[in-house]
Amino acid sequence: MLLQRYVEFYPKVLPLRVVSTLIKYCSTLNFQQAQIDFGRVDESVRKVHNYRLDRRDKSLTAVHWGNFLSQKIFHAMNLYIHKNNFSKYYRLSEINQVEILKYEKTYHYEYHVDAMKDAQRTLSAILFLNNDYEGGELCFKNTFDEQEINIKAEPGGLVVWPSNFLFPHTVKPVKKGIRYSVVAWGF
């Protein structure tokens, strides 16, 4: 019940033509090995490549995509806050990080939560860019009864949920193809 109520899916946050353009841009990026925590790589826990869209990037294209995606995700997170009546307790300040993730065959991310001691994260979001791959399912686990729910990847669709300890989630290993997504956190 907790997962079904507070893991929210927003379809068609981006039109397919924009998603297609973003995927083409992804093919030009120099992805890096993603870390867990700050600076630590452990491929048994997390094997994925990422590209951080930074507002200070030398590439104006990266700055454009970062600003554009931040705005879209910020809007969806505010809808989420109002729909769940969190606005009397919480006000979203900003999207503090946006990354493009590239999962190739066997790439995965074990169960984890997004809240961290050294990073301001209140809400988490994943924007699906494609679904022409096998495996790579986004799954959430209910911490009370261990029940899992799978989120169906829909290009241009966005998932929003609280970053806290009640929402462990995983990306299962990709079996075939490449899975692209955008992750972001708000506080």
Secondary structure by P-SEA (a helix, b strand, c coil): cccccccccccccccaaaaaaaaaaaaacccccccccccccccccccbbbbbbccccccaaaaaaaaaaaaaaaaaaaaaaaaaccccccccccccbbbbbbbcccccccccccccccccccbbbbbbccccccccccccccccccbbbbbbbcccbbbbbbccccbbbbbcccccbbbbbcccccc
